[in-house]
Amino acid sequence: MSTTKIKSILGVWQRTEKEECGTTYPTKMMFGENGIYQSLEKPDGFFYQWDVGTYEMKGNTRVKISCANDSIVSYRIRFSKEGSAFTITVDNTCQLKYTKVAD
């Protein structure tokens, strides 16, 4: 019986593209060991769907993130082979690509 190693989302991540659909999502964020995430370097007066809240990995393909409106949304997540990047798909159309910048 084989076990699949769950990819780690822990650390600080930087968005690598500036798609128009992603303007309300953080360009830099941190996922902590305690199940808490927060956006970093947020401009004053700017609204992010993901500001600070909880997250939970569901295997290697889903992540549940609490949003600014207090809803908890399950997103599809795809990690790069080496685990140093991931893509989250929002509403089946918008792809947010992040690269790890710190542990």
Rosetta constraint file for C-alpha pairs under 8 A:
AtomPair CA 6 CA 59 HARMONIC 5.87 0.50
AtomPair CA 6 CA 60 HARMONIC 5.53 0.50
AtomPair CA 7 CA 60 HARMONIC 6.00 0.50
AtomPair CA 7 CA 79 HARMONIC 7.29 0.50
AtomPair CA 7 CA 83 HARMONIC 6.35 0.50
AtomPair CA 8 CA 83 HARMONIC 7.21 0.50
AtomPair CA 9 CA 31 HARMONIC 6.47 0.50
AtomPair CA 10 CA 30 HARMONIC 7.33 0.50
AtomPair CA 10 CA 31 HARMONIC 4.90 0.50
AtomPair CA 10 CA 32 HARMONIC 5.58 0.50
AtomPair CA 10 CA 33 HARMONIC 6.44 0.50
AtomPair CA 10 CA 103 HARMONIC 6.82 0.50
AtomPair CA 11 CA 30 HARMONIC 5.52 0.50
AtomPair CA 11 CA 31 HARMONIC 5.35 0.50
AtomPair CA 11 CA 32 HARMONIC 6.48 0.50
AtomPair CA 11 CA 100 HARMONIC 6.98 0.50
AtomPair CA 11 CA 101 HARMONIC 7.73 0.50
AtomPair CA 11 CA 102 HARMONIC 5.70 0.50
AtomPair CA 11 CA 103 HARMONIC 4.26 0.50
AtomPair CA 12 CA 28 HARMONIC 7.18 0.50
AtomPair CA 12 CA 29 HARMONIC 5.67 0.50
AtomPair CA 12 CA 30 HARMONIC 4.28 0.50
AtomPair CA 12 CA 31 HARMONIC 6.52 0.50
AtomPair CA 12 CA 100 HARMONIC 5.88 0.50
AtomPair CA 12 CA 101 HARMONIC 5.64 0.50
AtomPair CA 12 CA 102 HARMONIC 5.01 0.50
AtomPair CA 12 CA 103 HARMONIC 6.20 0.50
AtomPair CA 13 CA 28 HARMONIC 5.61 0.50
AtomPair CA 13 CA 29 HARMONIC 5.39 0.50
AtomPair CA 13 CA 30 HARMONIC 6.24 0.50
AtomPair CA 13 CA 98 HARMONIC 5.73 0.50
AtomPair CA 13 CA 99 HARMONIC 5.35 0.50
AtomPair CA 13 CA 100 HARMONIC 4.38 0.50
AtomPair CA 13 CA 101 HARMONIC 5.50 0.50
AtomPair CA 13 CA 102 HARMONIC 7.17 0.50
AtomPair CA 14 CA 27 HARMONIC 5.76 0.50
AtomPair CA 14 CA 28 HARMONIC 4.44 0.50
AtomPair CA 14 CA 29 HARMONIC 6.70 0.50
AtomPair CA 14 CA 98 HARMONIC 5.17 0.50
AtomPair CA 14 CA 99 HARMONIC 5.34 0.50
AtomPair CA 14 CA 100 HARMONIC 6.38 0.50
AtomPair CA 14 CA 101 HARMONIC 6.50 0.50
AtomPair CA 15 CA 26 HARMONIC 7.63 0.50
AtomPair CA 15 CA 27 HARMONIC 4.86 0.50
AtomPair CA 15 CA 28 HARMONIC 6.13 0.50
AtomPair CA 15 CA 96 HARMONIC 7.01 0.50
AtomPair CA 15 CA 97 HARMONIC 5.54 0.50
AtomPair CA 15 CA 98 HARMONIC 4.20 0.50
AtomPair CA 15 CA 99 HARMONIC 6.40 0.50
AtomPair CA 16 CA 97 HARMONIC 5.70 0.50
AtomPair CA 16 CA 98 HARMONIC 5.57 0.50
AtomPair CA 16 CA 99 HARMONIC 6.62 0.50
AtomPair CA 17 CA 96 HARMONIC 7.45 0.50
AtomPair CA 17 CA 97 HARMONIC 6.51 0.50
AtomPair CA 18 CA 22 HARMONIC 6.86 0.50
AtomPair CA 18 CA 23 HARMONIC 7.46 0.50
AtomPair CA 19 CA 23 HARMONIC 7.20 0.50
AtomPair CA 19 CA 94 HARMONIC 7.87 0.50
AtomPair CA 19 CA 95 HARMONIC 7.99 0.50
AtomPair CA 19 CA 96 HARMONIC 7.78 0.50
AtomPair CA 21 CA 94 HARMONIC 5.88 0.50
AtomPair CA 22 CA 94 HARMONIC 6.95 0.50
AtomPair CA 22 CA 95 HARMONIC 7.79 0.50
AtomPair CA 22 CA 96 HARMONIC 6.60 0.50
AtomPair CA 23 CA 48 HARMONIC 7.97 0.50
AtomPair CA 24 CA 47 HARMONIC 6.18 0.50
AtomPair CA 24 CA 48 HARMONIC 4.58 0.50
AtomPair CA 24 CA 49 HARMONIC 5.72 0.50
AtomPair CA 25 CA 48 HARMONIC 5.06 0.50
AtomPair CA 25 CA 49 HARMONIC 5.64 0.50
AtomPair CA 25 CA 50 HARMONIC 6.10 0.50
AtomPair CA 26 CA 39 HARMONIC 5.70 0.50
AtomPair CA 26 CA 40 HARMONIC 7.33 0.50
AtomPair CA 26 CA 42 HARMONIC 7.20 0.50
AtomPair CA 26 CA 48 HARMONIC 6.15 0.50
AtomPair CA 26 CA 49 HARMONIC 7.95 0.50
AtomPair CA 26 CA 50 HARMONIC 6.76 0.50
AtomPair CA 26 CA 51 HARMONIC 7.50 0.50
AtomPair CA 27 CA 39 HARMONIC 7.78 0.50
AtomPair CA 27 CA 40 HARMONIC 7.74 0.50
AtomPair CA 27 CA 41 HARMONIC 7.91 0.50
AtomPair CA 28 CA 39 HARMONIC 5.99 0.50
AtomPair CA 28 CA 40 HARMONIC 5.27 0.50
AtomPair CA 28 CA 41 HARMONIC 6.69 0.50
AtomPair CA 29 CA 37 HARMONIC 7.13 0.50
AtomPair CA 29 CA 38 HARMONIC 5.68 0.50
AtomPair CA 29 CA 39 HARMONIC 4.22 0.50
AtomPair CA 29 CA 40 HARMONIC 5.13 0.50
AtomPair CA 30 CA 37 HARMONIC 5.47 0.50
AtomPair CA 30 CA 38 HARMONIC 5.48 0.50
AtomPair CA 30 CA 39 HARMONIC 6.40 0.50
AtomPair CA 30 CA 40 HARMONIC 7.08 0.50
AtomPair CA 31 CA 35 HARMONIC 7.21 0.50
AtomPair CA 31 CA 36 HARMONIC 6.19 0.50
AtomPair CA 31 CA 37 HARMONIC 4.38 0.50
AtomPair CA 31 CA 38 HARMONIC 6.84 0.50
AtomPair CA 32 CA 36 HARMONIC 5.48 0.50
AtomPair CA 32 CA 37 HARMONIC 5.96 0.50
AtomPair CA 35 CA 54 HARMONIC 5.51 0.50
AtomPair CA 35 CA 55 HARMONIC 5.37 0.50
AtomPair CA 35 CA 56 HARMONIC 6.37 0.50
AtomPair CA 36 CA 52 HARMONIC 7.35 0.50
AtomPair CA 36 CA 53 HARMONIC 5.57 0.50
AtomPair CA 36 CA 54 HARMONIC 4.46 0.50
AtomPair CA 36 CA 55 HARMONIC 6.05 0.50
AtomPair CA 37 CA 52 HARMONIC 5.61 0.50
AtomPair CA 37 CA 53 HARMONIC 5.55 0.50
AtomPair CA 37 CA 54 HARMONIC 5.91 0.50
AtomPair CA 37 CA 55 HARMONIC 6.63 0.50
AtomPair CA 38 CA 50 HARMONIC 7.38 0.50
AtomPair CA 38 CA 51 HARMONIC 5.64 0.50
AtomPair CA 38 CA 52 HARMONIC 4.10 0.50
AtomPair CA 38 CA 53 HARMONIC 6.52 0.50
AtomPair CA 39 CA 50 HARMONIC 6.78 0.50
AtomPair CA 39 CA 51 HARMONIC 5.15 0.50
AtomPair CA 39 CA 52 HARMONIC 6.22 0.50
AtomPair CA 42 CA 46 HARMONIC 6.90 0.50
AtomPair CA 47 CA 51 HARMONIC 7.93 0.50
AtomPair CA 48 CA 68 HARMONIC 7.18 0.50
AtomPair CA 49 CA 67 HARMONIC 5.48 0.50
AtomPair CA 49 CA 68 HARMONIC 5.19 0.50
AtomPair CA 49 CA 69 HARMONIC 7.63 0.50
AtomPair CA 50 CA 65 HARMONIC 7.73 0.50
AtomPair CA 50 CA 66 HARMONIC 7.23 0.50
AtomPair CA 50 CA 67 HARMONIC 5.09 0.50
AtomPair CA 50 CA 68 HARMONIC 5.79 0.50
AtomPair CA 51 CA 67 HARMONIC 7.18 0.50
AtomPair CA 51 CA 68 HARMONIC 6.09 0.50
AtomPair CA 52 CA 67 HARMONIC 7.80 0.50
AtomPair CA 52 CA 68 HARMONIC 7.45 0.50
AtomPair CA 53 CA 65 HARMONIC 7.37 0.50
AtomPair CA 53 CA 66 HARMONIC 5.51 0.50
AtomPair CA 53 CA 67 HARMONIC 6.96 0.50
AtomPair CA 53 CA 68 HARMONIC 7.91 0.50
AtomPair CA 54 CA 65 HARMONIC 5.95 0.50
AtomPair CA 54 CA 66 HARMONIC 5.39 0.50
AtomPair CA 55 CA 63 HARMONIC 6.85 0.50
AtomPair CA 55 CA 64 HARMONIC 5.36 0.50
AtomPair CA 55 CA 65 HARMONIC 4.43 0.50
AtomPair CA 55 CA 66 HARMONIC 6.35 0.50
AtomPair CA 56 CA 63 HARMONIC 5.65 0.50
AtomPair CA 56 CA 64 HARMONIC 5.11 0.50
AtomPair CA 56 CA 65 HARMONIC 6.73 0.50
AtomPair CA 57 CA 62 HARMONIC 6.17 0.50
AtomPair CA 57 CA 63 HARMONIC 4.46 0.50
AtomPair CA 57 CA 64 HARMONIC 6.40 0.50
AtomPair CA 58 CA 62 HARMONIC 4.98 0.50
AtomPair CA 58 CA 63 HARMONIC 5.58 0.50
AtomPair CA 58 CA 64 HARMONIC 7.41 0.50
AtomPair CA 60 CA 77 HARMONIC 7.17 0.50
AtomPair CA 60 CA 78 HARMONIC 7.19 0.50
AtomPair CA 60 CA 79 HARMONIC 7.54 0.50
AtomPair CA 61 CA 76 HARMONIC 5.68 0.50
AtomPair CA 61 CA 77 HARMONIC 4.99 0.50
AtomPair CA 61 CA 78 HARMONIC 5.93 0.50
AtomPair CA 62 CA 74 HARMONIC 6.44 0.50
AtomPair CA 62 CA 75 HARMONIC 5.53 0.50
AtomPair CA 62 CA 76 HARMONIC 4.67 0.50
AtomPair CA 62 CA 77 HARMONIC 5.28 0.50
AtomPair CA 63 CA 74 HARMONIC 5.61 0.50
AtomPair CA 63 CA 75 HARMONIC 5.38 0.50
AtomPair CA 63 CA 76 HARMONIC 6.59 0.50
AtomPair CA 63 CA 77 HARMONIC 6.46 0.50
AtomPair CA 64 CA 72 HARMONIC 6.32 0.50
AtomPair CA 64 CA 73 HARMONIC 5.40 0.50
AtomPair CA 64 CA 74 HARMONIC 4.20 0.50
AtomPair CA 64 CA 75 HARMONIC 6.20 0.50
AtomPair CA 65 CA 72 HARMONIC 5.48 0.50
AtomPair CA 65 CA 73 HARMONIC 5.48 0.50
AtomPair CA 65 CA 74 HARMONIC 6.48 0.50
AtomPair CA 65 CA 75 HARMONIC 7.68 0.50
AtomPair CA 66 CA 70 HARMONIC 6.01 0.50
AtomPair CA 66 CA 71 HARMONIC 5.65 0.50
AtomPair CA 66 CA 72 HARMONIC 4.19 0.50
AtomPair CA 66 CA 73 HARMONIC 6.34 0.50
AtomPair CA 67 CA 71 HARMONIC 5.46 0.50
AtomPair CA 67 CA 72 HARMONIC 6.09 0.50
AtomPair CA 67 CA 73 HARMONIC 7.24 0.50
AtomPair CA 75 CA 88 HARMONIC 6.45 0.50
AtomPair CA 75 CA 89 HARMONIC 6.25 0.50
AtomPair CA 75 CA 90 HARMONIC 6.51 0.50
AtomPair CA 76 CA 88 HARMONIC 5.69 0.50
AtomPair CA 76 CA 89 HARMONIC 5.46 0.50
AtomPair CA 76 CA 90 HARMONIC 7.67 0.50
AtomPair CA 77 CA 86 HARMONIC 6.67 0.50
AtomPair CA 77 CA 87 HARMONIC 5.60 0.50
AtomPair CA 77 CA 88 HARMONIC 4.50 0.50
AtomPair CA 77 CA 89 HARMONIC 6.56 0.50
AtomPair CA 78 CA 86 HARMONIC 5.38 0.50
AtomPair CA 78 CA 87 HARMONIC 5.20 0.50
AtomPair CA 78 CA 88 HARMONIC 6.57 0.50
AtomPair CA 79 CA 83 HARMONIC 5.54 0.50
AtomPair CA 79 CA 84 HARMONIC 7.52 0.50
AtomPair CA 79 CA 85 HARMONIC 5.78 0.50
AtomPair CA 79 CA 86 HARMONIC 4.14 0.50
AtomPair CA 79 CA 87 HARMONIC 6.49 0.50
AtomPair CA 80 CA 84 HARMONIC 6.35 0.50
AtomPair CA 80 CA 85 HARMONIC 5.26 0.50
AtomPair CA 80 CA 86 HARMONIC 5.81 0.50
AtomPair CA 84 CA 99 HARMONIC 5.95 0.50
AtomPair CA 84 CA 100 HARMONIC 5.36 0.50
AtomPair CA 85 CA 97 HARMONIC 7.33 0.50
AtomPair CA 85 CA 98 HARMONIC 5.55 0.50
AtomPair CA 85 CA 99 HARMONIC 4.26 0.50
AtomPair CA 85 CA 100 HARMONIC 5.93 0.50
AtomPair CA 86 CA 97 HARMONIC 5.88 0.50
AtomPair CA 86 CA 98 HARMONIC 5.45 0.50
AtomPair CA 86 CA 99 HARMONIC 6.63 0.50
AtomPair CA 87 CA 95 HARMONIC 6.22 0.50
AtomPair CA 87 CA 96 HARMONIC 5.40 0.50
AtomPair CA 87 CA 97 HARMONIC 4.38 0.50
AtomPair CA 87 CA 98 HARMONIC 6.28 0.50
AtomPair CA 88 CA 95 HARMONIC 5.69 0.50
AtomPair CA 88 CA 96 HARMONIC 5.17 0.50
AtomPair CA 88 CA 97 HARMONIC 6.61 0.50
AtomPair CA 89 CA 93 HARMONIC 6.78 0.50
AtomPair CA 89 CA 94 HARMONIC 5.62 0.50
AtomPair CA 89 CA 95 HARMONIC 4.58 0.50
AtomPair CA 89 CA 96 HARMONIC 6.37 0.50
AtomPair CA 90 CA 94 HARMONIC 5.03 0.50
AtomPair CA 90 CA 95 HARMONIC 6.30 0.50
AtomPair CA 90 CA 96 HARMONIC 7.63 0.50
